[in-house]
Amino acid sequence: MQRDLTCGSVPSSMLRFALPMVLGNLLQQLYNVADTFIVGRFLGTDALGAVGSAYTLMVFLTSIVLGLSMGSGAVFSIRWGQRDMDKLQQSVFTSFVLIALLTAVLCGVSFAALDSILVLLQVPTENYELMRSYLWVIFYGIPATFLYNYFACLLRSVGNSTVPLLFLGISAVTNILLDLLFVVVIPWGVAGAAAATVLAQYLAGVGVLLYTLLRFPQLRPRRRHLRLRRQSILEISQFSLLTCLQQSVMNFGILMVQGRVNSFGPAVMAAFAAAVKIDSFAYMPVQDFGNAFSTFIAQSYGARKMDRISSGIRWAVVTSGAFCLAVSALVFVFAQSLMGLFVDAGETEILAVGVEYLRIEGSFYIGIGWLFLLYGLYRAVAIPLMSVALTVISLGTRVALAYLLSAIPSIGVLGIWWSVPIGWFLADLTGFLYYLLRRRQIEGRLYGSPHL
C-alpha cells in the first residue's frame, strides 16, 4: 500500500499512486451526490437548490483546511524524499497544531456569520430556511473534514494513497445508508441529509487518524518535537498558507458565481446544483491526478531524482489531456441523461438549463486538467505563489465575466457558463508562458539542491 515514488517506472508509479486518490475523491463526491439525489427525489426542487448552494459554500469553507493540509503535504513529501525523519516529525506536529487552531476559528466564525452569509449569497426566499437548516448541521462536520484531509495528505506524502480510500469507501456507504434513514424513513428533511454526511465524515476522519497513529510510528512526533519552533513554522507557512490562499481564492470565486446564479431564481439554482455535481464527478479524476503528480514531483525533488521529474511532466501532460478529451465527449453526448439522474422528467426548464451548462463547460475539461498540473508543479518545487497567481487569473476572469456577460439581456445566464472555460484557458496560457520565459530559473530549482 505504501509506494516509493522516487524509483521504478514513471507512468506505473504515478498511475498506481494516483488511482486510489481518484477513487477516494469520487467516493467523497458520492457524499454530496447521495444528498443531491435523495433530496431532489424525496424533498423537491427547493430543497435540491438549497442543498446545492450549501455544497458550494462548504467547498469554500473546507478549502481553507484542505489547502493548509495540501501545503503541509508538500513539505512532508520533500522530507520523506530526503529521508529526514526528524524534520518530518517536527513538521507533522507544527502543522497539526496550526491547522487545528485555524479549524476551531473557522467553525466559530461559520456559526456566528451564518445569516450574513445567506444574505450575501442572495438565497431566494423559497430556499432560505431550508439552506439554513442544512448548514447549521453540516458546520459540525468541519473538524471531521480537517482530520480526514490532514491525515490523508500525510499518508499520501509518504506514498500511501490506499488507506485514505478504504476509510472513505466505508464512510461513503455509511453516508448513503444514513441518508435513506434520516430522509426517507425518518422524515428529518434537509437536516437529516446533513446529519448523515456529518456522521459519515467523522467515521472517515477519526478512522484515518487512529490508523496513522497506530500503523506509522515513524510519523509520530517525539517528545522533543512537541514545541512550536520558528523555523518549522516558517517552512510550513511557506507552503501551507499560499496553498490555502490558492484553494480559498478558487472556491471564493465559485461562491461569488453561486451568488450570481441564485439571482436568476430557483429553477436555475436547482439546475446548477445538479449540474455541478456531474461536473465535479467528471473532472475530479484529473484534479486528483494533479495532486498525485505534485507528490511525485516533490518526492523526486527531495531525493534529487531530477530525470524522473522531466519524464513525469511530459507523461502527465499527455495523459491528463487525453483523459479530459474523452470525458468531455461523454458529458456532451449524455448531458440529458445525466441531468435526469437528479431531476424529474417533468421539470423541463431545470433540465434544459442543466444540459446547456454541461454542454458548454463540459466541452473544455482539458483546460482545467492542465491547470491542475500547473498548480501541482509550482507547489512541488517551492513556487506556491505562482499557483496562487494562476488561481486568481482563472477565478478572477470567471467572476468578472460571469457578472458582466450575464447582465446583458441577450446573453443572460449563458454568460456565467461561458466565463468558466475562458478563465481556465487564460490561466493555462499564463502558466505555460511563465514556464517558457522563466525556464532556466525553474529548472534551477529542479536540478539544483532541494530546499524549502
Secondary structure by P-SEA (a helix, b strand, c coil): cccccccccaaaaaaaaaaaaaaaaaaaaaaaaaaaaaaaacccaaaaaaaaaaaaaaaaaaaaaaaaaaaaaaaaaaaaaacaaaaaaaaaaaaaaaaaaaaaaaaaaaaaaaaaaaaaaccccccaaaaaaaaaaaaaaaaaaaaaaaaaaaaaaaccccaaaaaaaaaaaaaaaaaaaacccccccaaaaaaaaaaaaaaaaaaaaaaaaccccccccccccccccaaaaaaaaacaaaaaaaaaaaaaaaaaaaaaaaaacaaaaaaaaaaaaaaaaaaaaaaaaaaaaaaaaaaaaaacaaaaaaaaaaaaaaaaaaaaaaaaaaaaaaaaaaaaacccccaaaaaaaaaaaaaaaaacaaaaaaaaaaaaaaaaaccaaaaaaaaaaaaaaaaaaaaaaaacccccaaaaaaaaaaaaaaaaaaaaaaaaaaaaaaaaaaaccccc
